[in-house]
């Protein structure tokens, strides 16, 4: 008994030693962790192994966490913006001043396209949730839930068929593919080549679109552009959706005489250095007005370079490019007079609050011939997306995406027609949100099957609580 007491010591003595041991052990591990952290930071800053690998793992973990959180917070994405006005549908319509027609638009709240009349009434609609076309063999292995996948762009054929681009908000890459639907939203074909942003249809029925994917190969001589990064591709599809050609746009820029544009990429875009957001097929009529363009070439827009350019799919070259008095632009169009029209997202310095504008300019002289930045009480303001279209009567049709607003303005700047997305969110932190209008086109009713133009019973477009 005495021997055992001597071995065990007095009551409480070992407890003190254990606490001390735990304290020194914890201090050791904390010091080691701090040392590893500091060493990792130094190696990362020096771009020395395993620093880049640590940085990539951190960025990957951060992206995964953001995706998980985003899926739980549907209305936190940039597809939903604070409501700017309570009115819904058509709120201005001056019949004597407008270009009569129908409007096709897509909204950030779902994978759907809506054809409306001048009074805002829905004439036809197409709906196809991404989950109903996705399959396990597609390159998108874990797509976002349907409430975060929408039609970014859509074009309608005369018979009512629709071709549309899916995007998955909150994902990287965010391009999800292209589908062709019949007038009843039945699937005709699908292309899962990570298509994003835009598409155009050539005279022969070929479809031109953009895809994106993660690239790990560095760009020699352009150390400012990081790897891995998101690279864009120009893709040509057959009328039935088969891939015919795929061109790396960053490689076309890199080997062109405009390669120094890559030196201008801002620090926040070094892993998405082009962010190409437009493809327009150049017709014979368009090419006849521009000495540097040829029929069959493609007009593109590189947002992060603040540049627009022309790509020749046959010679696989960037044959022309320019920068101008715009920032973060979208949707350059070639006009019948040889000028260009584009949405300048950040370049409206004439507005007291800054913001956006639409400009018409001569690409040979870069002189601005016309611009519209909104009115004093309704300035244009859309930091991303947006587009415009010059109408036959000389008016300009504008999609102010972040405002969820479409408007038609006269050359003098009078608003002749105005439409606000009728969809609203439930209250979110005491605030009502409006989904962005992702794309919009004014169409001539004569170009569509008359049966598409019969008014439908008013659908309930009010957003409901989404289910993950």
Order of alpha helices (4+ residues) and beta strands (2+ residues): alpha-alpha-alpha-beta-beta-beta-beta-beta-beta-beta-beta-beta-beta-beta-beta-beta-alpha-beta-alpha-beta-beta-beta-beta-beta-beta-beta-beta-beta-beta-beta-beta-beta
